[in-house]
Amino acid sequence: MDRDGLAEFLRVRREALQPSGVGLPAGLRRRTPGLRREEVASLATMSTDYYTRLEQGRGPRPSRAVLTGLARALRLSDAERDHLFRLAGEQPGPPPGPPPGPPTDVRPGVLRMLARLDVPGLVLDAKYDVLAWNPLAAALITDFSALPVRDRNLLRLRFLTDRQAELFGEEATREFAREAAADLRAATSTYPDDQALAQLVDDLLVGSAEFAEVWARHEVGRQLSLCQTIFHPRVGRIDVICEVLVVPERDQRVVLYAAEPGSPSEQAIRLLDVIGIQELTTAT
């Protein structure tokens, strides 16, 4: 293990990240560049003290699970992830056996593409966690940065709140419920050891009779069509054409919400681009 090399690499990568790039608010006072140590620790699901010791070259040899969490939190590319593992004295690559859980690190190229899009877009993992989004997606669906990380999940929004039904209408959300339950069951067989996925299923079964009903059908499948008519509280009806791009090596999907060029729906999306996540007010 190269403790000094690992410490320097963690510090440099932490300082290179901006809060907006990982879904965190920038805040008003930041004395140091990039993310704070406690923010990286939270994203990597470890204690701040443990992460601080690693960055100061005083920590024990991290496990593969810890390294995977750090790679996810720091948004490392595949090459950077392999370098991190080697610095810690581990061989890069997945451990033998089933994968521990859906990958949550989004490729830098996908993040750059998302930032440059002029349509709402977001990245989902296999359990419908929203891993990344652009400002238009936040304006269209919800301000994901204002939600706890655990609640940035389309299934929690659909089954445990009224948000999706309000946006998409009852008929469309019923169809989404059936397909999403089949999709989630497929994920449970792919990632049988993922505790977060098991907890998500348990929460949905307890909190939603509708989910329990569709889950009991034992349907299995992959949902690749998410097209909807959206009833937005600020700009009205938006008819969208959804494009779903699959990132197979990450088991992720990039969902894009586009409208017919020149249509009222496209104009509504352009208005959302101006409004953002601020409340639309009417002059009196």
SULVEN-V272985 format. One record per backbone hydrogen bond with DSSP energy under -1.0 kcal/mol. NH is the residue of the N-H (numbers start at 1). CO is the residue of the C=O. E is the energy in kcal/mol with one decimal. If there is no record, write none. Layout:
# SULVEN-V272985
nh;co;e
NH;CO;E
NH;CO;E
This chain:
# SULVEN-V272985
nh;co;e
2;87;-3.0
3;1;-1.1
6;2;-2.8
7;3;-2.6
8;4;-2.5
9;5;-2.3
10;6;-2.5
11;7;-2.1
12;8;-2.7
13;9;-2.4
14;10;-2.3
15;11;-2.4
16;12;-1.1
17;14;-1.0
21;18;-1.4
22;19;-1.7
24;19;-2.8
35;14;-2.0
40;36;-1.9
41;37;-2.5
42;38;-2.0
43;39;-2.4
44;40;-2.1
45;42;-1.1
46;41;-2.4
51;47;-2.2
52;48;-2.7
53;49;-2.2
54;50;-1.9
55;51;-2.5
56;52;-1.6
57;54;-1.2
58;53;-3.2
59;53;-1.2
67;63;-2.4
68;64;-2.6
69;65;-2.1
70;66;-2.3
71;67;-2.6
72;68;-2.1
73;69;-2.5
74;70;-2.5
75;72;-1.0
76;71;-2.3
81;77;-2.7
82;78;-2.3
83;79;-2.0
84;80;-2.4
85;81;-2.2
86;82;-2.1
87;83;-2.4
88;84;-1.5
89;86;-1.4
90;85;-3.1
111;107;-2.0
112;108;-2.4
113;109;-2.2
114;110;-2.5
115;111;-2.0
116;112;-1.3
122;255;-1.9
123;132;-2.7
124;253;-2.9
125;129;-1.7
128;125;-1.9
130;152;-3.1
131;123;-2.6
134;121;-1.8
138;134;-1.7
139;135;-2.2
140;136;-2.1
141;137;-2.8
144;142;-1.6
146;143;-1.7
147;144;-1.6
151;148;-1.4
152;149;-1.4
153;151;-2.2
154;128;-2.3
157;153;-2.2
158;154;-2.0
159;155;-3.0
160;156;-1.9
166;162;-2.1
167;163;-1.8
168;164;-3.2
169;165;-1.8
173;169;-1.9
174;170;-1.9
175;171;-1.6
176;172;-2.2
177;173;-2.3
178;174;-1.9
179;175;-2.3
180;176;-3.0
181;177;-2.2
182;178;-1.7
183;179;-2.2
184;180;-2.8
185;181;-2.1
186;182;-1.6
187;183;-1.6
188;184;-1.7
189;185;-1.2
190;186;-1.4
191;187;-2.6
194;191;-1.4
198;194;-2.0
199;195;-2.5
200;196;-2.0
201;197;-2.2
202;198;-2.3
203;199;-2.8
204;200;-2.3
205;201;-2.4
206;202;-2.3
207;203;-2.5
208;204;-1.6
212;208;-2.1
213;209;-2.0
214;210;-2.1
215;211;-3.0
216;212;-1.6
218;215;-1.7
221;182;-1.4
230;238;-3.3
231;167;-4.4
232;236;-2.3
236;232;-1.9
238;230;-3.0
240;228;-1.9
241;258;-4.6
243;256;-2.2
245;254;-2.9
247;252;-3.1
250;247;-1.5
252;247;-1.7
253;124;-2.3
254;245;-3.2
255;122;-2.8
256;243;-2.7
257;120;-2.6
258;241;-2.1
263;260;-2.1
267;263;-1.9
268;264;-2.2
269;265;-2.1
270;266;-2.2
271;267;-2.0
272;268;-2.2
273;269;-1.8
274;270;-1.1
275;271;-2.8
276;272;-3.3
278;275;-1.3
